[in-house]
């Protein structure tokens, strides 16, 4: 779960998949899978909005 949060923090900050991979050491295919799922669900990066944590259901 922490990896997912960190991926979204970096993505929200406008970083590329390669930059996220370099910063976190997470496989680029895993990053791509998570981001594709988010995009298919309508989640967009918002670089001007802070991303502190995922909403709690």
Backbone as ProteinMPNN parsed JSONL, in Angstrom:
{"seq_chain_A": "XXXXXXXXXXXXXXXXXXXXXXXXXXXXXXXXXXXXXXXXXXXXXXXXXXXXXXXXX", "coords_chain_A": {"N_chain_A": [[0.827, -1.194, 0.0], [1.97, 1.234, 0.757], [3.789, 1.617, -1.335], [2.059, 2.094, -3.46], [0.881, 4.525, -2.681], [3.169, 6.158, -2.695], [3.855, 6.028, -5.414], [1.663, 7.4, -6.53], [2.0, 9.908, -5.336], [4.391, 10.812, -6.523], [3.598, 10.739, -9.219], [1.522, 12.592, -9.189], [3.017, 14.819, -8.744], [4.0, 15.28, -11.197], [5.968, 13.696, -12.291], [7.658, 11.419, -14.515], [7.107, 7.964, -15.55], [9.581, 6.67, -15.671], [11.145, 8.339, -14.047], [9.815, 7.944, -11.619], [10.314, 5.231, -11.253], [13.132, 5.33, -10.957], [13.342, 6.823, -8.613], [11.954, 5.316, -6.676], [12.553, 2.651, -7.066], [10.798, 0.759, -7.989], [9.464, -1.603, -10.234], [9.075, -0.661, -13.647], [6.95, -1.705, -15.13], [5.103, -2.37, -13.177], [4.517, 0.153, -12.147], [3.374, 1.278, -14.448], [1.106, -0.389, -14.673], [-0.373, 0.268, -12.33], [-0.847, 3.015, -12.805], [-2.242, 2.957, -15.251], [-4.557, 1.639, -14.444], [-5.583, 3.536, -12.656], [-6.045, 5.706, -14.427], [-7.973, 4.533, -16.116], [-10.065, 4.41, -14.379], [-10.736, 6.997, -14.193], [-9.161, 8.682, -12.681], [-7.084, 11.428, -12.382], [-3.884, 13.028, -12.594], [-3.137, 15.812, -10.563], [-1.225, 18.273, -10.502], [-1.153, 20.749, -9.125], [-2.498, 20.39, -6.798], [-2.09, 19.315, -3.454], [-1.039, 16.034, -2.537], [-1.619, 14.099, -0.08], [-2.512, 11.704, 1.139], [-4.293, 8.677, 0.359], [-7.861, 8.773, -0.041], [-9.929, 7.781, 2.682], [-12.123, 5.103, 2.866]], "CA_chain_A": [[0.0, 0.0, 0.0], [2.842, 2.405, 0.786], [4.323, 1.809, -2.682], [0.998, 2.703, -4.26], [0.787, 5.929, -2.267], [4.362, 6.857, -3.177], [3.725, 6.158, -6.871], [0.711, 8.468, -6.82], [2.61, 11.185, -4.942], [5.331, 11.197, -7.579], [2.811, 10.975, -10.435], [0.813, 13.846, -8.971], [4.019, 15.886, -8.828], [4.341, 15.46, -12.601], [7.126, 12.891, -12.678], [7.416, 10.359, -15.493], [7.227, 6.597, -15.027], [11.012, 6.388, -15.5], [11.587, 9.076, -12.857], [9.239, 7.258, -10.46], [11.107, 4.001, -11.128], [14.453, 5.672, -10.438], [13.22, 7.324, -7.243], [11.398, 4.335, -5.744], [13.067, 1.312, -7.319], [9.681, -0.123, -8.323], [9.505, -1.967, -11.64], [8.296, 0.243, -14.499], [5.708, -2.37, -15.527], [4.198, -2.239, -12.032], [4.086, 1.555, -12.141], [2.462, 1.432, -15.585], [-0.148, -1.083, -14.347], [-1.115, 1.074, -11.36], [-1.289, 4.271, -13.406], [-3.273, 2.642, -16.237], [-5.78, 1.354, -13.691], [-6.083, 4.824, -12.156], [-6.576, 6.465, -15.557], [-9.196, 3.891, -16.596], [-11.105, 4.725, -13.396], [-11.002, 8.432, -14.252], [-8.297, 9.43, -11.766], [-6.105, 12.231, -13.105], [-2.889, 13.737, -11.787], [-3.432, 17.23, -10.366], [0.035, 18.773, -9.94], [-1.313, 21.922, -8.268], [-3.149, 19.985, -5.552], [-1.243, 18.426, -2.649], [-1.502, 14.651, -2.421], [-1.068, 13.636, 1.187], [-2.8, 10.285, 1.301], [-5.494, 8.235, -0.32], [-9.063, 8.947, 0.778], [-10.335, 6.622, 3.47], [-13.51, 4.739, 2.548]], "C_chain_A": [[0.866, 1.25, 0.0], [3.444, 2.682, -0.578], [3.302, 2.511, -3.564], [0.87, 4.187, -3.938], [1.974, 6.715, -2.797], [4.324, 7.038, -4.691], [2.803, 7.32, -7.196], [1.228, 9.834, -6.389], [3.543, 11.692, -6.039], [4.59, 11.54, -8.872], [2.092, 12.315, -10.34], [1.761, 15.042, -9.063], [4.506, 16.089, -10.26], [5.536, 14.652, -13.076], [6.725, 11.788, -13.663], [7.54, 8.991, -14.828], [8.689, 6.237, -14.777], [11.544, 7.096, -14.251], [11.059, 8.424, -11.583], [10.022, 5.972, -10.194], [12.467, 4.292, -10.494], [14.387, 6.105, -8.977], [12.829, 6.228, -6.25], [11.948, 2.926, -5.92], [11.979, 0.293, -7.606], [9.725, -0.37, -9.83], [8.588, -1.069, -12.467], [6.98, -0.383, -14.948], [4.666, -2.283, -14.414], [3.652, -0.82, -11.964], [3.072, 1.781, -13.248], [1.109, 0.803, -15.28], [-0.996, -0.251, -13.391], [-1.662, 2.349, -11.99], [-2.354, 4.038, -14.473], [-4.605, 2.351, -15.557], [-6.404, 2.649, -13.187], [-6.718, 5.626, -13.283], [-7.875, 5.862, -16.075], [-10.369, 4.132, -15.649], [-11.401, 6.223, -13.333], [-10.171, 9.27, -13.298], [-7.231, 10.135, -12.583], [-5.113, 12.834, -12.13], [-3.278, 15.205, -11.729], [-2.227, 17.876, -9.701], [-0.098, 19.968, -9.002], [-1.973, 21.602, -6.935], [-2.218, 19.079, -4.756], [-1.874, 17.044, -2.554], [-0.878, 14.078, -1.166], [-1.306, 12.153, 1.406], [-4.075, 9.953, 0.567], [-6.706, 8.462, 0.573], [-9.436, 7.652, 1.489], [-11.801, 6.349, 3.199], [-14.313, 4.534, 3.799]], "O_chain_A": [[0.543, 2.225, -0.678], [3.602, 3.843, -0.958], [3.646, 3.415, -4.324], [0.763, 5.011, -4.847], [1.803, 7.826, -3.298], [4.717, 8.089, -5.198], [3.127, 8.143, -8.052], [0.912, 10.833, -7.035], [3.484, 12.858, -6.429], [4.921, 12.52, -9.539], [2.06, 13.08, -11.304], [1.346, 16.144, -9.419], [5.33, 16.966, -10.516], [6.062, 14.906, -14.159], [5.597, 11.295, -13.638], [8.013, 8.873, -13.697], [9.005, 5.576, -13.787], [12.309, 6.51, -13.486], [11.768, 8.357, -10.579], [10.35, 5.663, -9.048], [12.899, 3.573, -9.593], [15.28, 5.786, -8.193], [13.313, 6.211, -5.118], [11.822, 2.095, -5.02], [12.208, -0.91, -7.482], [9.992, 0.547, -10.608], [7.473, -0.753, -12.053], [5.992, 0.329, -15.13], [3.475, -2.137, -14.689], [2.457, -0.62, -11.747], [2.031, 2.399, -13.026], [0.072, 1.39, -15.59], [-2.196, -0.081, -13.609], [-2.808, 2.724, -11.742], [-3.282, 4.838, -14.593], [-5.659, 2.767, -16.038], [-7.617, 2.836, -13.28], [-7.81, 6.169, -13.118], [-8.791, 6.6, -16.438], [-11.528, 4.069, -16.06], [-12.214, 6.668, -12.522], [-10.449, 10.457, -13.121], [-6.548, 9.505, -13.39], [-5.452, 13.119, -10.981], [-3.7, 15.779, -12.733], [-2.196, 18.018, -8.478], [0.773, 20.177, -8.158], [-2.005, 22.446, -6.039], [-1.616, 18.167, -5.322], [-3.096, 16.909, -2.497], [0.265, 13.621, -1.187], [-0.399, 11.428, 1.814], [-4.844, 10.841, 0.198], [-6.608, 8.36, 1.796], [-9.269, 6.561, 0.943], [-12.632, 7.253, 3.289], [-15.502, 4.222, 3.726]]}, "name": "protein", "num_of_chains": 1, "seq": "XXXXXXXXXXXXXXXXXXXXXXXXXXXXXXXXXXXXXXXXXXXXXXXXXXXXXXXXX"}
